[in-house]
Amino acid sequence: MKSKSSAPADTQMMGIVHDALRRDLTRTTNALLGQPAPHDVQRVAIAQHVQTMMKFLHVHHSGEDAWLWPTIRNLNPAASEILDQMDADHLAIAPHMTQVVAAAVAYQESANGRAALEQAISDLRGALDPHLSREENEMMPIVAKTLTAEQWDKWEQDYYIKTKTKKELGLEGNWLIDGADRAVYDHVIDKVNPVIRFVALHIFGPIYKQQCGRRWGAEVSIGPKISQVSSANQPEMIGSHRRPWRTHGEVSLHIEASPEHLYDLVADITAARTRSEEVQACLWLEGPPSGTVGSRFRGHNRAGVIRWSRVCEIVTAARGEAFAFQTVPERFDPTRKDSSIWGYRFEPENTGTRVVHYYSLVQPPQPLFLMLYGIFLSHHRDVRPAIKLTLERLKLTAESH
């Protein structure tokens, strides 16, 4: 069966990286042109940050030149024209980067280099900005069609993760989510396991903010912008106003299979691990016949280093129409007092079936555990991407038989 890793490459991170570069190059220019001129501490901090950005950009381009562009060229010969443009862009940008580094070093040593650094950054952006836009709008759609998620993730790991220290990655993560909306924030922090995420946000986050204070000043707002919640979403949200939980949601997908066949696949909860990223095993418990209303099973789950299990009870079992189960709240275990319903509806559509997969939080966790889950299982705040993946895997299974 085709796995998530064989899905198309998710190239969102490219735009996130580009936006971070644009943002801080603009901040740098604003600081250099502002009045009064940066004081000595700020001047040194700005100059050092510019050098760090140029090092980052060099590594970023080197990873593309060493593997990404040659791989796309090999797998997709039709992309040769835009790849030639990417190569030409990198060659044109490199001398400007060298000049920016030289100007930043000079500015770090003396305030007299302020105008030269501002001019060098302006010249760089004349070549860099069109390249970034071209890469996002023309190159990344081709990459997404050519590479799998597994290939993209391995490239990121080999060229951008394994080559850096934990401190570099921790500060870099906070740099990427600076100014980010909730979608960008979630995409970046969900790249790492809960322990690393906690360290990045709570250990390196304050360090990053201190560095920003030195180079930009207290008047520049720092950090992700995820506090706003639209009024349309408020009725179905709970928990922290900063990153609320979606209490229900659904996704649907057309599958070329009969409602009865799809029901049988879903109702076989022992095979749930083949469709879910988190489910490790599901085992029927003693009681009513398996798969009937009132029957129970225990699901064993894992997300990164976090493992847990829950007893679930079948609440709907209408073959070809609907199937649902509910997690059973436990009286004495405070970590299992919450309850949610997970279900499917099967609606005939043309020669196949429209499958609706939904969830609804019936009883939320206690506030303390809601906060902890928000840190260590942040992707549970909105489960729709996960159940969308489940439907995609169900489709692959059903249509392969």
Buried (B, 14 or more C-beta within 10 A) or exposed (E): EEBBEEBEBBBBBBBBBBBBBBBBBEBBBEBBEEEEEBEEEBBBBBBBBBBBBBEBBBBBBBBBBEBBBEBBBEEBEEBEEBBEBBEEBBEBBBEBBBBBBBBBBBBBEEEEBBEBBBBBBBBBBEBBBEBBEBBBEBBBEBBBEBBBBBBBBBBBEEBBBEEBEEEBBBBBBBBBBBBBEBEBBBBBBBBBEBEBBBBBBEEBBEEBEEBBBBBBBEEEEBBBBBEEBEEEEEEBBBBBEEBBBBBBBBBBBBBEBBBEBBBBBBBEBEEBBBBBBBBEBBEBEEEBEBBEBEBBBBBBBBBBEBEEBBBBBBBBBEEBBBBBBBBEBBEEEEBBBBBBBBBBBBEEBEEBBBBBBBBBBBEBBEEEBBEBBBEBBBBBBBBBBBBBBBBBBBBBBBEEE
